[in-house]
Amino acid sequence: MSTSHTIKVKLVGVAKDEGAYLARWIHHHLYFGFNEIEIYINRTSDNSHEIVKKISNNYPAVKAIDADRFDCLPEFNSNRLQHESYLHALKSGRGSDYVMFLDIDEYWVTPGLDQSISDFIEEQSHFDAMVFEWFNEGGVNDEFQAFEKIVYGKLHQLGKSLIKMPSKIKDIRLHVSEMNPDSVIVLADGTKFKCEDEKKLPQHVSKDINSLKKAFVLHRMHRSEPEYLSSLFRGNPEQQFPIKLNRLGFGYAPNDPSIESIEFDRENYQKLGKSYDSFVAKCDLKSSIESAEQVVLKNAENLKYSIGELIQQKPEAVRRVLKYVKDKDISAVLGCPVKVVSIGGNEYKRKVVVHAGAHKTGTTSIQHGLFKSRNKLKAEGVVYATFDDRKSNQSILMHDAFLGSAASPRNVRALSQSDIDNLECKVIGYLNTIAKDDSWHTLIISGESISTLTQEMLSRFFSSVKRAFSNETLIECVFVVRNPCDYFRSTLQERLKRDSLEHIFSSGFPEESIFKNTIQKLAVTFKNEIKVLDFDTLVKEEYSLPYCFLKEVSGRFSDANFNYLKNYSRVGNQSMSSETFEFLNFINARYASSEKKQQLFHDARPLFNIAGLKPFSLPEEIKRKIEDKSQSDINYLNCNHGMRYSSQDSVGKQGVSWTAKNIKLFSWAVVDLPLYLREDAARFLEEKRQCNVKGLRNKNRAYTQAIKLITAVNRAPRWLCSVLCKSIYIRKRIEGKLGSWLH
């Protein structure tokens, strides 16, 4: 990054057991033009000195200063270690034009990641101190990672200061020092600094001028859960208690409306990441950083062992800093309630679980398993709602029942008003009947289309459920999510069965923040009684998806009572093959404006699950678009719901095949298609053959044989085609049964 060389800015930080983060913090600020970096290392048990020394060998402007010397000062001064470090840095900073104070979890940034600190200063009018407000990042999922391209968190009234040298400081303070009366103190946009309250909150920016500016301090105060626990264990050098007590819990409350997002420039974000990788390699830091990371994880474990003793000393304070921590060991020590309890503290006797989706998150498998086992479940006190007892999926019925009006644009089945009213009466009647039955403790209402209802339709549905049950019944919404990249890939596969790629993407696919918007909509309707489950975690469990789902949502779950569900066979859609993906796009484009388009989905079904072929891979530009649109949801789910998602997902990693074997399998599946699609398949394969790289004789031969087979079938009598298709069907059934038996 090109920077101005006329302004010299010195950065000062204080570090205790921060070795895991020093390299990234130092690189970040060197990258953005800080000329000199001094790190006061105190009371450390990791290899911080070693890491800074390696960096100093390549970057002499980076220095480590042993801050343990301050422990020799009188008690008042030694307990103000950070203040003493800052004072020492100011006295030794006479060669710099400006000095800035940041902790190791604080990063000076601009949203564009395109401006150095010196260039930024040159654009400003005169000032003696500039305050950069905090943007406090929420909790994230992965340990030891850089901040994401889209960061979720909250703006804070506190921040950190950039001081013009020689300083006019009267009294050192950690955020905004007390300055001489004639000093000019401004915010990052040039606004004159005004505190919230001169006596109580002299360092807080007044609320009426507190806003996200063109430069700010990204405060990574939470990071991942283990890192958060480790940071508490490091304690505060200016407090006597063994752990930090100046925190309000890990991350923020789910669905907190005050959470904001900041998106950094994609290209510059990637450049920053690549520059850091080069920095680590140049300084030979990889093994040293890994060693420091182990200290962080060890400190997190040490905190767990100390909780029992600490909570006896300061129960309220310890519970406050551990709020929202999901670790099972800590929850057990804190005595988290096992019974279902409302926000108001009332215990409930029964529970209604509304499984609202989302689509493509195993809903078919869950519904099928619970529906088939509904009689056994009823004996254990779990009722699976069946408004229509012929179907496992009640989604369409519930969607139509709460349309409200036949004129609604959501009335895709063109139901009359009487039909809609009858469906609503049917649902309400069923709920009233179930409410009178005292033999159950958990009622499960499952329908993935519930999550797609409008706010008005959701309110009608919730009101109907609420009226049917007493106040002793908890109504909880359960929403299953998955990695947004995988979700869009799976959704695209489903839509491609009916539409072309070009039309799908021109219609607004993929939708940004779809999970965030849906969760917030459901939270409003269900009064924040919402549980968000991770599909990837559920399917990785040892047992079946219906069993794992029931274990998560049932009010009274006993492992022995639901053993029969453990090995329930999975039901759902298989992933489409690469070959099918390309052919469907070919025919969708061909029949885009034809009446046959409506029939394509039914006619092309034999291609959807061709055995032996790998899942399809997406073109690079589509992968990039999906990753971009997924990022906001990934950050939201990681920050608010503790998921472990990344944009570096499995989209497209399987690879397109079109091997000789796969061409043969594809051609046999085509035999099952109607005549017009077989003719299209022959044209499609001919195009593929002509595009084939010269010299791949086996593949050319496979294409030629496939085209001949399809052409021969097209010319054969209809009775022969029927016999051939029947024989292929029988062969597939035999192979399937044999494969299951061998497995």
N, C-alpha and C positions, 0 to 999 in steps of 0.2 A: 504494500500500500504506500503510495506516495504521500509524504508528509512535509510540513513546513519545518525548516531547520532553524528558524529564527527564534522559536519559543522552546524552552526546555522545561519539561514537566517531570517531576519526581513523584513516584508512587510509593506509599508506605503501608505495610500490612503487618499484623501481629498473628503469629501462628502457633498453635499447640496441637500436635498430632494431626497436622494437615498435609502430610506428605503425599497422600493419594490425590490431592487436588492442586498442589503447588505448580506442577509443570503446566497444566492447562491454564491456570490463573496467570502465571508469568507470561506464557506465550500470548495469551489473549491481549494483555495490555502492552506487550512489546509490539504486537501486530497493529495495535491502534495508536502507536506513536509515543508511548511513554518512554522518555529517554533514560530514566534511571529507576531502578526498583530496589527498595530495601525491605527486607523481611526480618522482623524481630521474632526470633524463635525462642519460646519459653517452655520450660517444664515438659518437654516432649519425650515420648517413649518410642517414637518411630524414627525413620531414617531421613527426616526432613533436611538435616544438614548435608547429608550425602547427595540428595537430589539437587539442592541449590548449588552445591559445589560443582557438580557435573554441568549444570547450566552455566555457571560463572566461567568455566573453562572456555566456553564458546561465546558467551555474552558477558563480557567484563562489567557491563553496567548493572548487572544483577548481583546483589550482595546479601549475605546472611549475617545478621548481628545476634550475638548471644544475649538474650534478654533475661537470662537467669540472674544477671548481676543485680537486677532490681529487687531481688529477694533479700539482698543485704541491706536495703534501705529500712528506715523505721517502718513500723507496722502500717501506719496510715498511708505511706507512699507505696509500699510493696503491695498493698491491697488495691492500689490504683495503677496496676501494671500497664494497662492500655494507655492511660493518660500520660504516664511517665515515658512510654515509648514514643508517643506522638510529640511530646515536648522535646525529647532528645533528637528526634528527626528534624524538627523545625530549626533547632540550633545548628544542626549539621547540614542544613539544606541551603546554604547561602549561594551555592553555585547554580541553583535552579531559579527559574522565573516563577514557577508555581509548584505547590506541593499538594497532593491529594491523599486522603486517608481512606483505605478500603479494607474490609475484612476479606478473608480468603473465599468466602461464599458470596462475594459481591463483585459484579462485573459492570464496568462502565460501557454502555452500548448506545448505538443509535439504531432505529428500526431498519435502516438501509444497510447497516454494517459497511458503510462506504466512506466514513469520515474519521480522520485521526483527531486525537484530543487537541493537538496544536492548531490544526486547521479550524476546529470548532471554536477555539478561544479567539483566533484572529477575527472571526465574524462578529464577536461580541463587542459591546461598548465597555468602557472602563468599569472594573469591579475589584473589590478587595477580597470578596469571598463569593463563590457560586455554589448553591445547594442543588444537588441532583436528587430528585425524589426517588424513593424505593418503588420498584414493582416487585412484590413478593410472589415468587413462583410457588405454585401449589405442589403437593406431593407427586412424585413420579414413580414409575414402576421399576425400571432397570437401574441397577447399581452402577455408579462410576461413569455415567454418561454425560456428554456435553448437553447444554440446554438445547431443546428441540427447535425446529424452524418455526413452529407455532407454540407459544408459551401461554399457559393458562395461569392466572393468579389474580392478585388484588393490588391496586395502587394504595400506597401508604403515605401518611403525612410526614413520616420521618424520612431521612435520606442521608447522604454523605457530602462533605464539603471539599471544594477545590480552593486553596488559599493562595493569594498572590503574595510573593516574597518581595521585600521583607514584610513579615506579617504584622498586622495590627491587632493581634489577639491579646485580650486582657486575661481570659481564663479558658483553658483547654476544656472543651466538651466533646463527646464522641461524635455527635451529629452536626450540630451548629455551635461553634465556639462563640463565647462572648467577645465582641469586638469593641474597639475604640468608638466613641460616639460619632466620629466623622467618617466611619467606614461605610462603604457601599456593599450591601449584601443583596444578591439577586438570585432568582431561579434560572433554570436553563433557557427559558424563553425571554429573559431580560426583565421579567416582572420583579419589582422590589419585594424582598422577603418580608413576610409578615407572619408572626407566630400566632398560634391558636390562643395561648393564654400566657402572658409574661411571667406569671408566678408559678402556675402549675405545669404548663406545657410550653416552655420557652423554645424548645427545639423542634416542635411540630409546625409544619406549614399550615397556615390557616385554611380551613376547608373551602373557603370561597375562591382561593387561587390554586388549590391542590388539583393538579390534572396531569395527564400523561404528556410530557414535553417531547421535543425533538431529540433529546438525549436524557438518559436516566440511568439509575443503578439497578440492574437485575439482581435481586437478592434471592439466592438459592438456599433459603433457610431450612428447607425440608429435604430436598432430594428424595431418595428412596427411603422406605421404612427402616431398613437396617442402618443406613447412613444417618437418618434422623436420630435413632436411638443412640448411635455412637456419639453424635454431636452433643446430646444431653449428658452423656457420661464424661465428656471432656470437662464439663463444668464451666464456671465463669470465674476467671482469676480475681474478679472484684466482688465475689460472693463467697460466703463460708460454707454453703451447703454443697454436698458432693456432686450434685447434678445441676444442670441449668434449669431455672424455674421461670425464665422470661419467655416462655413459649405458650401458645394456646392450643397445642395439639398438632398432630401430624396432618398436614394439608388443610383442607377446608371441608365443611359439611357438604355432603352430596346435594346437588341442586341449589346451591347457594346462588341467589340471583345477582349478587354483587361481583361474581367472578367474571373477569374480562379476559380477552385474548390479545396477544401481540404476535403478528406474523413478520418474520424477518425476510429480507430479500433472498430468494432461493439461490441465485447464482453466487452471491457473495457469501452466503452461509456455507455453501459447498467449498468455496475457496478457503474459507477460514478452517474448515475441517481438514482439508488436504494440507494446509500449511502446518497445522498442529501435528499431523502424522509425520511430516518431514522433520519438524522440530524435535520430536521424540526420538526419531531415528538418528538425527545428527548428534544429539547429546547422549545417546545410548541409555535411555531412561526406562525402557520397557520393564526390565526385571526389577528395578528399584521401585517403580510405581506399583507393580504387582505385590511386592513385599509390603509396601505401605497400605495397600488395600486390605491385606490380611489383618493388619492392626485395627483398621476400622471395624471389620467384621467381628474381631475378637472383643473390642470394646462394646459392641452391641450386645454380645452374649454376656459380658460381664455386667451390663446394666440389668439384664433379665434376672441374674442371680441376686442383685442388690435390691430389687423392687420390694420384696417382702419387708425388709428392714426399713427402707426409706419411707414407705407408705405409713408406717407406724409413727414416724417423726412428723411428717407433714402430709397427712392424707389428702386434703383438698388440693394442695399445690401439685402433688405428684399425679393425682388423677387428671388434673387439668392439662399438664404437659403431655400426658399419654392418651389424651382424647383422640379418637379416630384411629388409634393403632390397632391393627387387626391380628397381631401375633397371638397365637393360641396360648402360649405360656404366660404372657403378660395378662391376657384376658382372664385366665384362670386365677392368677394372683389377685387381680383387682376385684374378682368376684362378680364378673359380668352376669347379668340375669339370664337364666336359661329359659324361663317362661316367656311367652309372648306378652310384651308390655307396650302400651300405647305411649305416645309422646307425653300425655298428661299423667302417666303413671298408673293407669287402671289396668288390671289384669283381665284377660279375656278368656272365656270358656271355650269359644269356638272360633274358627278361622275360615274365611272365604278367600281362596286364592284365585285371582284373575290372571291367567297366563295369556298375556297380550301379544305374544310373538317374540322376536320379530320373524318375518319370513326368512327362510334359508338358514335357520338355526336349530334344525333337528325337530321342528314342531310335529312333522308327520310321524316320526318315530315315537315321540313322547305320547302323542294322542293315540296312536295305534296300540301301544303297549298298555296304556291306562284303560282304554276302551275295552280291549280284549280281557283285561283282568278286573273289570269293574265289579263283578260279583264278589270276588275274593277281597278286593279293596273295601267294599261295603262292610264285610264282616269284621274288618279291622278299624272301622270308623272313618274311612276315607271314601267320599262320594265323588265320582267323576260325572259331572253334569252332562246329561244327554237330552237336550231339548228335542232332538230328533234321534230316537234310539236305534235308527238304522245306520247312522254314520258316526265315525270316530271324530271327525272334524266338524265342529259346530260353527265354524268361522263365518260362512256365507249367511247362514240363518241369522246370527246375531247382528251382522252388518245390516241386513235388510230390515230387521225388526226395529232398529232405532234410526231409520232414515227420517222419520217424522212426517215427511210429505212425499207424495208421488212425484212432485215437480222437482225434487232434489236432483242435481246433476250426478249424484252418486248412485242414482237408481238405474244401474246399467241393465238390469233384467226387465225393465219397463213394467214393474209391478203396479197394480192399481192401489188406490188409497185403502180400500177394504182389505187387500192382501197384506199390506204393511201393518195395518191395525191388528189383524188376526195374528200375525207373527209376534207382534209385541205382546199381545194378550197371552199367547202361548208361552213365551219366555217368563213373563211375570207370574203366570199361573204355576209354572214349574217351580219357580223360586219360592213362592208362597207355600207350596206343598212340602218342599224340602225343609223349609224353616220350621214346620210343625213337627218334623221328625227329630226326636232327641237322641237317636242312636249314633250320630256321627260327630266328629270333632273337626274334620277338615273337608271342605267342599272345593273342588277344583273345576273352574270354568276355563276352558282352553279354546282359544281362537286367535290365530295370528293376525286376522284382519281387525281385531280390536285396536291394535296400535295405529292403524291407518284411518280410524274414524276421525271426523272433525271434532273440535272441542265441544261443539254443541251436541253432537251425537254421543260423545263420551259422557257428557253430563247427564243426558237422558238415561244412558245405560247405568251409570253409577247411582243415580237417584233411585232407579228401579231396584237395584240390588240392596241399597241402603234401607229402603222402605220395607223390604221383605224380612229383614233380620233385626234382632234386638240390639241394644247398645252393648250387649255382652259378646257380640261377634265382631272380630276384627276383619276388616276388608282390606286385603293387601294385593297390590299389583306386582306380578313377577314378569320381568322383561329380560329375555335372553339376547345377549349381543355376541358378536364375534369380531375378529380383526376386520375393520372396515374394508381393507383391500381385498380380503377373501370374500367378504360379503358382496361387494360390487362385482367381483369376478363370477360368483355363483349366480347373482341376479342377472348379469349379462348373458350367461349361458341359457337361463330360462327364457329371457326375452328374445334371444336369437332364434328360438324355435318358431317365433311368430313374426319376426321383423328383421330388416337388414341392419348391419352395423351403422351405416351412414344415417339412417332414419332414427335409430336408437339414440345416437349421440347428438343429433340435431334437436331432439325433443327434451334436452336438459339433463340427460343422464351423463355421469352420475351426480346425484344431488348432494351438495355440500352440507355437512353437519346434520345428516339425517338422524343419527342416533341421538345426538345432543337435543335436537328439537323435539324428537319423539319422547324422550325420557322426561324432558321438562314439561311437555304437554300432559303426560301421564301423572307426573308428580303434582301438578296443579289440580287435576281431577280427583286423585286419590289422596289428597291432603298429605303429601309426602310419604305416605305408606307405600313405598315402592322398593322392591329388591331387584337389583341388577345382577344377573348371573352371566358367567363367561362360558360360552359354548365350547371353546377350545379346552377348557379345564374339564368340563363334563364328559367330553368324548374321550379324554385321555385317562379317565378313571378305569379301574379294573373291571367294573360291572357295566350293565347296559345303561343306555341313556334314560329310559323311563325310571329305572331304579335310582339313578343319581339325582334326577330331577325331583322325585318324590322325597328323597332324603333331605334335599335343600328346603322344600316348601312345606312339608307336613308338620302340623302342630305338635304331634306326638309320634315320633318315629322310633320304631323298634326294629333293629336289624333282622332279628329272627322272624318277625311277622311278615316280612316282604321278601323272603329268600327266593320265592318263585319268579320274581322280576329280575333277579341278578343277571341271568344269562338270556334275557329275552332277545330274540333275533332283531337286528336293526332293520328298520324299514325306511326307505327314503330314495331320493334320486341319486343315481350314479353320475360321476362327472363325465361331461361330454368329451369325446375324443377330438384330437386335433383335426383328423380327417373329416369328421362330421361337422366340426366348427367351420371349416373352409367351404364345404359343400353347401351347408345351410346358408351361409352368407351369399354364395353364388346364386342359389335358387331364389332367395328372398329379394335380391337385387333384380333378378330376371322377372319375377312376378309382382313387383312393387305396386303396380297399378292394375293388377288383374283380379278378377273375381275368384280365381283359383287360390289366391293368397290365404283366404279363410280356411281352405281345405288343407293347406300345406302341413299344418301342425299334426293333423291326424294321419295324413298319408306318409309323412317322413318318420313316424315313430320307430320303425325297425332300426333306424340309424342311431337312436339316442343312446343305446347301451350295447355297443358292439364289444363283445368280450375280447380281452387281450390287447386293447389299444390304450395308450397313455392319455391322461387328461390334456386338454388343449393348452397351447401357449398363446399369449396375446402379442400382437404387434407392439413394438417398442413405444410408439407414440400413444397408444391406448394405455399401456402400463403406466406411462408418465402421467397421463391425465387422471387415472384412477388414484395413483399415489398422491398427487396434488390435492384432489378432492377429499381424500381420506384423512389427510394430516390433521385437520381441525378436530375430527371425531376421535382420532387416535390420542391426541393430547387431552381432549376432554375426558375420555374414558380412563386414561392413565392417571390423570390428576384427580378426578372426582370419584372414581370407582375402583381404583387399585388394579386395573388390568395391566397385562404385560404385552402390549402391542407395539409394533414397529412398522414403519412404511416399507422396510426391507423385508417384505413378506414373501410368500410362495407364488405370487402372481407370475405366471409365465415361466417358472423355473423347470417345468417338466420337459419342455422341448418338443418341437414338431417332429414327427417321425417320417411318415411316408416311405417306410422301408418296403422292400419287396414283399415281406410277410404281411405287413399292414395293408398294402394295396390289395392283396389277395383277400384278406378278411373283409375289407371294405366292399369289394366287388360281390362277395357272397351275401352281404347284408343288403346290397342294392337289388339283388334278385327278388327280395320281398316287396319292393316298392311297386306302385302302379306304373303303367307303361310310360306316361308322360315324364315321370321322374327318372325312370330308367334311361330314357333318351337323353334327358339333361345330364345324367351321371356319365353317360358315354362322352358327351361333349366336354364335360368338366375334366374327365380323365385325359382326354385328347389334349386339352390345353395344358394340363400338368405335364404330360409327356413331352410336348413341344418345348416347354420351359425347362425341362430337365437338363442338367449339365452334361455335356458330351463326355462320353467315356464311361458313364455309369450304366453298363450294359445290363446288369441284373435288374435294375430299376426300370429301364426302358422295356425290357422283356416282360416285366410284371405289369406295367401299364398296358402293353399291347395285348397280353393274355386277358387282362381284366376287361378291356374294351371288346375283345372278341366274345367273351362269355356273355356280357350284357347284350351285345348285338344279336347273338344267337338266341338268347332268351326272348328278346323282343320279336324275333321272327317265328318263334315256336308257337304251336297251337296253344290255346288257353288251357286245355286239360293237362298238357305237359307241364306248363308253368305251375299249375296248381299242385301237381305231383312233386315237382322239384322243390317248391316252397315248403310243402309238407315234409319232405325228406330232410330239408335243412333244419326245419323246426324240431323234428324228432332228434336229429343229430345233436343240436344244441342242448336239448333237454337231457339227453344221455350224458353229454360232456359235463353239463352242470351238476347232475346228480353224482357222477363219478368223481368230479372235482371236490364236491362237498364231503363225499365219503372218504376220499384220500386225505382231505384236510383234517 
